[in-house]
Amino acid sequence: MRAAVLREYRQPLALEDVPEPECPRDGVVLRVEACGVCRSDWHGWVGEHPRVKPGQIGGHEYCGEVVEAGPEARWSVGDRLVAPFILSCGTCPECRSGHANTCLDQRLPGFIEPGAFAEYVAVPRDHNLAALPEGMDPAVAAGMGCRVTTAWHALTGRAQLAAGEWLAVHGTGGVGLSAAILGRAMGAKVVVVDVVREKLDHALGLGMEGAVMASETTAEEIREITGGGADVSVEALGIPATVNASLRCLRARGRHVQVGMPVGHTARMEVDMSAVYQGNLALYGTRGMPAWRYPSLLDLVVRGRVDLSPLIARHVGLSDVSAELAAFDGPTPPGVAVVTDFAA
């Protein structure tokens, strides 16, 4: 099969013919229909993700059709499925308590084992997978494996965002724009922050109440727009400037949610703990989403309560992934790229 393989950090991925994956006993092999290009993939490509080593096939936001099912699989050939990027064991204390995204024994295609920048991907532990709603665009569905589900869990499973509250979103890439769109669908009032005017205009066109160009006065501008500060603030980049702006823009007893991945040179950073102390703030970390929460999200889509199509900016080929990864070195245009052509 054709795959894009990391051979050297910060160099174009190698397009290679590699063996098709073996089917796990407790899982399936998917013919990949779509795979998103995520900033987390970029962290691996530049060598800052501790789990990603040369030889890796990346790609962790994927959906596809079952072409082979193992003897212990729950799904069948022909089923169209989406997988969370964290494949939980289902039996450890974290899984049994409903927090499968913090599973003590995680499987991670795209990070440790071969991912979906390829024509086929093996997915073990298929109890984590969910069926795609009839008629859902595969390019949109791919985001259900990472950016959309991460944002959904951040807002609902962590911050408990309520209708009528103010939500600030710092960074309008894939996960940030997902958080803004979902926040609006939940009845929140949303203000977005970015360094790219085109991305702010794009968000305003989707109904957001406010937009702020990132600067040293970001927090003050959000406080003015919201009449005293946001109730919930999502940081979607994982860098010190936006982390601290997120903390400082909150009203008293506000909730900060760390969605952006601090890794490599940003794994440790200077944080304004005085803002936390003075404001009686709550800080939440979040990564992924427990698979059992898929129905609550998919139901919004099926009932037409949320339109996620504005997330998708570009349908690209497998040979375009390297350029998309390199683009994360600087400000990016609105929306995300999704691989839908694995022959190109």
C-alpha positions, 0 to 999 in steps of 0.5 A, a space after each residue: 500500500 502507499 504511505 507517507 513515512 517520516 524518515 527524517 525530521 523536518 524533511 518531506 515525508 517519503 512516499 513509499 510502498 509498504 506492506 498492508 497492515 495485519 488485522 488485529 484479533 480485537 480490531 479491524 483494518 480500515 480503507 482510509 477515506 479521509 485523514 486530517 492533517 493536525 498540528 499534533 502531526 507537526 509536533 512529530 514531524 519537527 521532532 518535538 513529540 516524544 513518541 514520534 520517531 523516524 520510520 513512523 507513519 503519521 495520521 491520527 484523525 481518520 475514518 474509513 470502511 472496514 475491509 477486514 475484521 478480526 475474530 474478536 471484532 465487534 464490527 463487520 466488513 463494510 461498516 464505515 467507522 471513525 476512531 478516537 486517536 486514543 484507543 483505550 483498553 476498556 479494563 483499567 481503573 480509568 476506563 472503568 470509571 468512564 475516563 477512557 481518554 486517560 487510559 493507563 494502557 493506550 494504543 496510539 496509531 499515528 504516534 507509536 504505531 502506524 497511522 492513517 497517512 496511508 491507504 489502510 490502517 489497522 485499528 485494534 480495540 475496536 470497542 472504541 470505534 463509532 459508526 459514521 452517520 449516514 451521509 456524513 462527509 468523510 472529510 468532516 468525519 475525520 475530525 471526529 477522531 481528534 480536533 472535534 472530539 477534543 473540543 467537545 470534551 473540553 467544553 462539556 466534559 471539563 469546563 461544563 460550558 453553559 448556554 449564555 456564558 461567554 467563551 473565549 477561544 485563543 487560536 482558531 486552527 482546527 481544534 480552536 475553530 471546532 471549539 468556537 463552532 461547538 460553543 455557539 451550538 451550545 448557546 454560548 457567546 463566543 469571542 475568538 483570538 488569532 494573529 491572522 485577520 482572515 481567520 477572524 473574519 472567517 469565524 465572524 462569518 460563522 456567527 461569533 460575537 467578537 474577534 480580537 487580533 492577538 497582542 499584548 492587550 488581548 485580555 483587556 479587549 476580551 474583558 471589554 467585549 464580554 463586560 468583565 471577562 469570559 466565563 470559559 477560555 480555551 487555549 488552543 495553541 500550547 504557547 506561553 503568550 496565549 496561555 497567559 492571555 487565556 488566564 488573564 481574560 477570565 472573570 472571577 471564578 472563570 475556567 481555563 481549559 488547556 487544549 493546545 499541546 505544550 510539548 518540546 520547547 513549550 512543555 515547561 513555561 512561565 504561567 501567571 499564577 497570580 491571575 489564577 490566585 487573584 481570580 479564583 480560577 479553575 484550570 483544566 487539562 484535556 486530551 482527547 475524548 472518551 469513546 463512549 461520548 461519541 453519541 452526544 456529539 454525533 447526535 448534534 450533527 445528525 439533528 442539524 444542530 451544528 455544521 462542521 463543514 466550515 472546518 474543512 478548507 482543503 482536500 489534498 493528496 497524500 503527496 501534499 501532506 509534507 507541505 501542509 506540515 511545513 505550513 504549521 511553522 507560520 500562521 495558517 489560513 482558515 480551516 484545515 487540510 484533509 487527505 482524501 486522495 491517497 493515490 495523488 
